[in-house]
Each structure stands twice: as C-alpha cells, then as structure tokens.
Amino acid sequence: MYPGDLVFVHSWPSSLKPFYIMPKGEDPKAKVSEGFDSLYCVVVEISSG
C-alpha cells in the first residue's frame, strides 16, 4: 500500500454487516453480502453500501 491509495473491499461476511445489506445471490441466509466499502489509506472509510 502506498500513501493515498484507495481500496475497494467487497463481499463482506454477512455477519459483519447490518441487517439491511443484501445477501449475495438468491439465498437470504448467504454467508457473504453484497456490501462494499471504499477505504482511503486503509483507515478512513469514504463510502459504503
């Protein structure tokens, strides 16, 4: 990682995301979510969904 890097993290485990983040695929009990975060310098969250 370099200073100023922007990192997109996706496919978070469903257990780590709030209830309103959609599970991945058709299974409502999927272990992975459609959630994502964009992180600046790995410390500051820029956006999430």
PyMOL Python script that loads the backbone (N, CA, C, O; Angstrom):
from pymol import cmd

cmd.read_pdbstr("""\
ATOM      1  N   MET A   1       0.845  -1.178   0.000  1.00  0.00           N
ATOM      2  CA  MET A   1       0.000   0.000   0.000  1.00  0.00           C
ATOM      3  C   MET A   1       0.892   1.244   0.000  1.00  0.00           C
ATOM      4  O   MET A   1       1.954   1.281   0.622  1.00  0.00           O
ATOM      5  N   TYR A   2       0.425   2.233  -0.706  1.00  0.00           N
ATOM      6  CA  TYR A   2       1.133   3.494  -0.777  1.00  0.00           C
ATOM      7  C   TYR A   2       0.247   4.592  -0.201  1.00  0.00           C
ATOM      8  O   TYR A   2      -0.978   4.473  -0.232  1.00  0.00           O
ATOM      9  N   PRO A   3       0.847   5.659   0.325  1.00  0.00           N
ATOM     10  CA  PRO A   3       0.030   6.773   0.824  1.00  0.00           C
ATOM     11  C   PRO A   3      -0.885   7.279  -0.297  1.00  0.00           C
ATOM     12  O   PRO A   3      -0.455   7.459  -1.436  1.00  0.00           O
ATOM     13  N   GLY A   4      -2.132   7.500   0.049  1.00  0.00           N
ATOM     14  CA  GLY A   4      -3.096   7.994  -0.923  1.00  0.00           C
ATOM     15  C   GLY A   4      -3.821   6.917  -1.712  1.00  0.00           C
ATOM     16  O   GLY A   4      -4.653   7.242  -2.559  1.00  0.00           O
ATOM     17  N   ASP A   5      -3.532   5.640  -1.461  1.00  0.00           N
ATOM     18  CA  ASP A   5      -4.219   4.560  -2.164  1.00  0.00           C
ATOM     19  C   ASP A   5      -5.690   4.503  -1.753  1.00  0.00           C
ATOM     20  O   ASP A   5      -6.038   4.756  -0.600  1.00  0.00           O
ATOM     21  N   LEU A   6      -6.526   4.172  -2.698  1.00  0.00           N
ATOM     22  CA  LEU A   6      -7.952   3.964  -2.470  1.00  0.00           C
ATOM     23  C   LEU A   6      -8.232   2.483  -2.707  1.00  0.00           C
ATOM     24  O   LEU A   6      -7.909   1.948  -3.768  1.00  0.00           O
ATOM     25  N   VAL A   7      -8.833   1.820  -1.718  1.00  0.00           N
ATOM     26  CA  VAL A   7      -9.068   0.386  -1.788  1.00  0.00           C
ATOM     27  C   VAL A   7     -10.564   0.112  -1.709  1.00  0.00           C
ATOM     28  O   VAL A   7     -11.249   0.665  -0.848  1.00  0.00           O
ATOM     29  N   PHE A   8     -11.079  -0.735  -2.598  1.00  0.00           N
ATOM     30  CA  PHE A   8     -12.479  -1.157  -2.556  1.00  0.00           C
ATOM     31  C   PHE A   8     -12.539  -2.567  -1.990  1.00  0.00           C
ATOM     32  O   PHE A   8     -11.897  -3.483  -2.502  1.00  0.00           O
ATOM     33  N   VAL A   9     -13.310  -2.726  -0.940  1.00  0.00           N
ATOM     34  CA  VAL A   9     -13.484  -4.030  -0.304  1.00  0.00           C
ATOM     35  C   VAL A   9     -14.927  -4.450  -0.549  1.00  0.00           C
ATOM     36  O   VAL A   9     -15.853  -3.690  -0.269  1.00  0.00           O
ATOM     37  N   HIS A  10     -15.120  -5.656  -1.072  1.00  0.00           N
ATOM     38  CA  HIS A  10     -16.481  -6.132  -1.370  1.00  0.00           C
ATOM     39  C   HIS A  10     -16.646  -7.551  -0.867  1.00  0.00           C
ATOM     40  O   HIS A  10     -15.682  -8.187  -0.439  1.00  0.00           O
ATOM     41  N   SER A  11     -17.859  -8.035  -0.920  1.00  0.00           N
ATOM     42  CA  SER A  11     -18.197  -9.393  -0.482  1.00  0.00           C
ATOM     43  C   SER A  11     -17.866  -9.613   0.990  1.00  0.00           C
ATOM     44  O   SER A  11     -17.254 -10.614   1.365  1.00  0.00           O
ATOM     45  N   TRP A  12     -18.282  -8.660   1.810  1.00  0.00           N
ATOM     46  CA  TRP A  12     -18.084  -8.783   3.252  1.00  0.00           C
ATOM     47  C   TRP A  12     -18.880  -9.965   3.792  1.00  0.00           C
ATOM     48  O   TRP A  12     -19.936 -10.288   3.249  1.00  0.00           O
ATOM     49  N   PRO A  13     -18.398 -10.618   4.847  1.00  0.00           N
ATOM     50  CA  PRO A  13     -19.214 -11.643   5.509  1.00  0.00           C
ATOM     51  C   PRO A  13     -20.509 -11.004   6.020  1.00  0.00           C
ATOM     52  O   PRO A  13     -20.479  -9.924   6.609  1.00  0.00           O
ATOM     53  N   SER A  14     -21.612 -11.652   5.801  1.00  0.00           N
ATOM     54  CA  SER A  14     -22.914 -11.115   6.225  1.00  0.00           C
ATOM     55  C   SER A  14     -22.976 -10.846   7.724  1.00  0.00           C
ATOM     56  O   SER A  14     -23.673  -9.932   8.164  1.00  0.00           O
ATOM     57  N   SER A  15     -22.260 -11.628   8.496  1.00  0.00           N
ATOM     58  CA  SER A  15     -22.293 -11.458   9.954  1.00  0.00           C
ATOM     59  C   SER A  15     -21.657 -10.145  10.403  1.00  0.00           C
ATOM     60  O   SER A  15     -21.892  -9.705  11.529  1.00  0.00           O
ATOM     61  N   LEU A  16     -20.858  -9.514   9.549  1.00  0.00           N
ATOM     62  CA  LEU A  16     -20.197  -8.258   9.909  1.00  0.00           C
ATOM     63  C   LEU A  16     -20.964  -7.024   9.451  1.00  0.00           C
ATOM     64  O   LEU A  16     -20.660  -5.911   9.882  1.00  0.00           O
ATOM     65  N   LYS A  17     -21.947  -7.207   8.591  1.00  0.00           N
ATOM     66  CA  LYS A  17     -22.686  -6.075   8.036  1.00  0.00           C
ATOM     67  C   LYS A  17     -24.070  -5.964   8.686  1.00  0.00           C
ATOM     68  O   LYS A  17     -24.594  -6.953   9.199  1.00  0.00           O
ATOM     69  N   PRO A  18     -24.668  -4.754   8.668  1.00  0.00           N
ATOM     70  CA  PRO A  18     -26.010  -4.567   9.240  1.00  0.00           C
ATOM     71  C   PRO A  18     -27.067  -5.375   8.479  1.00  0.00           C
ATOM     72  O   PRO A  18     -26.828  -5.825   7.359  1.00  0.00           O
ATOM     73  N   PHE A  19     -28.225  -5.550   9.095  1.00  0.00           N
ATOM     74  CA  PHE A  19     -29.303  -6.376   8.545  1.00  0.00           C
ATOM     75  C   PHE A  19     -29.799  -5.886   7.193  1.00  0.00           C
ATOM     76  O   PHE A  19     -30.318  -6.686   6.415  1.00  0.00           O
ATOM     77  N   TYR A  20     -29.660  -4.611   6.888  1.00  0.00           N
ATOM     78  CA  TYR A  20     -30.224  -4.065   5.657  1.00  0.00           C
ATOM     79  C   TYR A  20     -29.299  -4.230   4.436  1.00  0.00           C
ATOM     80  O   TYR A  20     -29.687  -3.859   3.328  1.00  0.00           O
ATOM     81  N   ILE A  21     -28.095  -4.774   4.613  1.00  0.00           N
ATOM     82  CA  ILE A  21     -27.212  -5.049   3.478  1.00  0.00           C
ATOM     83  C   ILE A  21     -27.647  -6.369   2.835  1.00  0.00           C
ATOM     84  O   ILE A  21     -27.788  -7.382   3.521  1.00  0.00           O
ATOM     85  N   MET A  22     -27.856  -6.351   1.526  1.00  0.00           N
ATOM     86  CA  MET A  22     -28.390  -7.500   0.801  1.00  0.00           C
ATOM     87  C   MET A  22     -27.408  -8.680   0.791  1.00  0.00           C
ATOM     88  O   MET A  22     -26.214  -8.498   0.555  1.00  0.00           O
ATOM     89  N   PRO A  23     -27.919  -9.878   1.049  1.00  0.00           N
ATOM     90  CA  PRO A  23     -27.074 -11.066   0.928  1.00  0.00           C
ATOM     91  C   PRO A  23     -26.736 -11.322  -0.546  1.00  0.00           C
ATOM     92  O   PRO A  23     -27.496 -10.939  -1.435  1.00  0.00           O
ATOM     93  N   LYS A  24     -25.614 -11.959  -0.795  1.00  0.00           N
ATOM     94  CA  LYS A  24     -25.182 -12.237  -2.169  1.00  0.00           C
ATOM     95  C   LYS A  24     -25.969 -13.410  -2.736  1.00  0.00           C
ATOM     96  O   LYS A  24     -26.110 -14.443  -2.083  1.00  0.00           O
ATOM     97  N   GLY A  25     -26.470 -13.252  -3.930  1.00  0.00           N
ATOM     98  CA  GLY A  25     -27.222 -14.314  -4.593  1.00  0.00           C
ATOM     99  C   GLY A  25     -28.664 -14.375  -4.130  1.00  0.00           C
ATOM    100  O   GLY A  25     -29.196 -13.408  -3.586  1.00  0.00           O
ATOM    101  N   GLU A  26     -29.278 -15.496  -4.345  1.00  0.00           N
ATOM    102  CA  GLU A  26     -30.700 -15.689  -4.049  1.00  0.00           C
ATOM    103  C   GLU A  26     -30.968 -16.137  -2.615  1.00  0.00           C
ATOM    104  O   GLU A  26     -32.086 -15.992  -2.120  1.00  0.00           O
ATOM    105  N   ASP A  27     -29.960 -16.677  -1.949  1.00  0.00           N
ATOM    106  CA  ASP A  27     -30.136 -17.239  -0.611  1.00  0.00           C
ATOM    107  C   ASP A  27     -30.137 -16.139   0.447  1.00  0.00           C
ATOM    108  O   ASP A  27     -29.112 -15.484   0.633  1.00  0.00           O
ATOM    109  N   PRO A  28     -31.264 -15.909   1.154  1.00  0.00           N
ATOM    110  CA  PRO A  28     -31.308 -14.856   2.178  1.00  0.00           C
ATOM    111  C   PRO A  28     -30.403 -15.147   3.370  1.00  0.00           C
ATOM    112  O   PRO A  28     -30.126 -14.252   4.168  1.00  0.00           O
ATOM    113  N   LYS A  29     -29.942 -16.388   3.499  1.00  0.00           N
ATOM    114  CA  LYS A  29     -29.038 -16.734   4.601  1.00  0.00           C
ATOM    115  C   LYS A  29     -27.596 -16.906   4.113  1.00  0.00           C
ATOM    116  O   LYS A  29     -26.803 -17.600   4.750  1.00  0.00           O
ATOM    117  N   ALA A  30     -27.259 -16.278   2.989  1.00  0.00           N
ATOM    118  CA  ALA A  30     -25.908 -16.385   2.426  1.00  0.00           C
ATOM    119  C   ALA A  30     -24.875 -15.864   3.427  1.00  0.00           C
ATOM    120  O   ALA A  30     -25.146 -14.930   4.181  1.00  0.00           O
ATOM    121  N   LYS A  31     -23.712 -16.465   3.426  1.00  0.00           N
ATOM    122  CA  LYS A  31     -22.656 -16.072   4.359  1.00  0.00           C
ATOM    123  C   LYS A  31     -21.903 -14.833   3.891  1.00  0.00           C
ATOM    124  O   LYS A  31     -21.158 -14.231   4.664  1.00  0.00           O
ATOM    125  N   VAL A  32     -22.092 -14.446   2.621  1.00  0.00           N
ATOM    126  CA  VAL A  32     -21.415 -13.287   2.054  1.00  0.00           C
ATOM    127  C   VAL A  32     -22.474 -12.277   1.616  1.00  0.00           C
ATOM    128  O   VAL A  32     -23.548 -12.657   1.150  1.00  0.00           O
ATOM    129  N   SER A  33     -22.165 -10.995   1.768  1.00  0.00           N
ATOM    130  CA  SER A  33     -23.121  -9.946   1.427  1.00  0.00           C
ATOM    131  C   SER A  33     -22.705  -9.204   0.161  1.00  0.00           C
ATOM    132  O   SER A  33     -21.591  -9.362  -0.338  1.00  0.00           O
ATOM    133  N   GLU A  34     -23.625  -8.397  -0.339  1.00  0.00           N
ATOM    134  CA  GLU A  34     -23.341  -7.513  -1.470  1.00  0.00           C
ATOM    135  C   GLU A  34     -22.688  -6.218  -0.986  1.00  0.00           C
ATOM    136  O   GLU A  34     -22.413  -5.328  -1.791  1.00  0.00           O
ATOM    137  N   GLY A  35     -22.443  -6.107   0.300  1.00  0.00           N
ATOM    138  CA  GLY A  35     -21.880  -4.888   0.872  1.00  0.00           C
ATOM    139  C   GLY A  35     -20.485  -4.582   0.369  1.00  0.00           C
ATOM    140  O   GLY A  35     -19.725  -5.478   0.003  1.00  0.00           O
ATOM    141  N   PHE A  36     -20.162  -3.298   0.358  1.00  0.00           N
ATOM    142  CA  PHE A  36     -18.832  -2.861  -0.059  1.00  0.00           C
ATOM    143  C   PHE A  36     -18.437  -1.628   0.746  1.00  0.00           C
ATOM    144  O   PHE A  36     -19.287  -0.941   1.313  1.00  0.00           O
ATOM    145  N   ASP A  37     -17.155  -1.365   0.787  1.00  0.00           N
ATOM    146  CA  ASP A  37     -16.616  -0.143   1.382  1.00  0.00           C
ATOM    147  C   ASP A  37     -15.476   0.337   0.500  1.00  0.00           C
ATOM    148  O   ASP A  37     -14.759  -0.466  -0.098  1.00  0.00           O
ATOM    149  N   SER A  38     -15.317   1.640   0.425  1.00  0.00           N
ATOM    150  CA  SER A  38     -14.109   2.173  -0.195  1.00  0.00           C
ATOM    151  C   SER A  38     -13.317   2.850   0.912  1.00  0.00           C
ATOM    152  O   SER A  38     -13.836   3.692   1.645  1.00  0.00           O
ATOM    153  N   LEU A  39     -12.068   2.470   1.019  1.00  0.00           N
ATOM    154  CA  LEU A  39     -11.208   2.926   2.112  1.00  0.00           C
ATOM    155  C   LEU A  39     -10.047   3.735   1.552  1.00  0.00           C
ATOM    156  O   LEU A  39      -9.440   3.365   0.547  1.00  0.00           O
ATOM    157  N   TYR A  40      -9.755   4.827   2.210  1.00  0.00           N
ATOM    158  CA  TYR A  40      -8.637   5.683   1.823  1.00  0.00           C
ATOM    159  C   TYR A  40      -7.533   5.489   2.844  1.00  0.00           C
ATOM    160  O   TYR A  40      -7.747   5.697   4.038  1.00  0.00           O
ATOM    161  N   CYS A  41      -6.375   5.099   2.394  1.00  0.00           N
ATOM    162  CA  CYS A  41      -5.231   4.815   3.272  1.00  0.00           C
ATOM    163  C   CYS A  41      -5.559   3.730   4.270  1.00  0.00           C
ATOM    164  O   CYS A  41      -4.944   3.684   5.335  1.00  0.00           O
ATOM    165  N   VAL A  42      -6.500   2.859   3.974  1.00  0.00           N
ATOM    166  CA  VAL A  42      -6.921   1.705   4.754  1.00  0.00           C
ATOM    167  C   VAL A  42      -7.507   2.082   6.114  1.00  0.00           C
ATOM    168  O   VAL A  42      -7.882   1.192   6.878  1.00  0.00           O
ATOM    169  N   VAL A  43      -7.596   3.367   6.437  1.00  0.00           N
ATOM    170  CA  VAL A  43      -8.088   3.772   7.742  1.00  0.00           C
ATOM    171  C   VAL A  43      -9.387   4.561   7.643  1.00  0.00           C
ATOM    172  O   VAL A  43     -10.257   4.411   8.501  1.00  0.00           O
ATOM    173  N   VAL A  44      -9.541   5.384   6.633  1.00  0.00           N
ATOM    174  CA  VAL A  44     -10.693   6.272   6.519  1.00  0.00           C
ATOM    175  C   VAL A  44     -11.701   5.686   5.540  1.00  0.00           C
ATOM    176  O   VAL A  44     -11.360   5.419   4.388  1.00  0.00           O
ATOM    177  N   GLU A  45     -12.937   5.485   5.985  1.00  0.00           N
ATOM    178  CA  GLU A  45     -13.992   4.976   5.105  1.00  0.00           C
ATOM    179  C   GLU A  45     -14.565   6.126   4.314  1.00  0.00           C
ATOM    180  O   GLU A  45     -15.063   7.092   4.893  1.00  0.00           O
ATOM    181  N   ILE A  46     -14.503   6.038   3.002  1.00  0.00           N
ATOM    182  CA  ILE A  46     -15.009   7.083   2.107  1.00  0.00           C
ATOM    183  C   ILE A  46     -16.488   6.876   1.822  1.00  0.00           C
ATOM    184  O   ILE A  46     -17.279   7.813   1.932  1.00  0.00           O
ATOM    185  N   SER A  47     -16.869   5.650   1.456  1.00  0.00           N
ATOM    186  CA  SER A  47     -18.267   5.334   1.190  1.00  0.00           C
ATOM    187  C   SER A  47     -18.503   3.861   1.458  1.00  0.00           C
ATOM    188  O   SER A  47     -17.566   3.065   1.532  1.00  0.00           O
ATOM    189  N   SER A  48     -19.778   3.512   1.601  1.00  0.00           N
ATOM    190  CA  SER A  48     -20.131   2.114   1.797  1.00  0.00           C
ATOM    191  C   SER A  48     -21.516   1.860   1.236  1.00  0.00           C
ATOM    192  O   SER A  48     -22.280   2.789   0.975  1.00  0.00           O
ATOM    193  N   GLY A  49     -21.821   0.601   1.059  1.00  0.00           N
ATOM    194  CA  GLY A  49     -23.136   0.259   0.523  1.00  0.00           C
ATOM    195  C   GLY A  49     -23.429  -1.193   0.720  1.00  0.00           C
ATOM    196  O   GLY A  49     -24.496  -1.666   0.330  1.00  0.00           O
TER     197      GLY A  49
END
""", "prot")
cmd.dss("prot")
cmd.show_as("cartoon", "prot")
cmd.util.cbc("prot")
cmd.orient("prot")
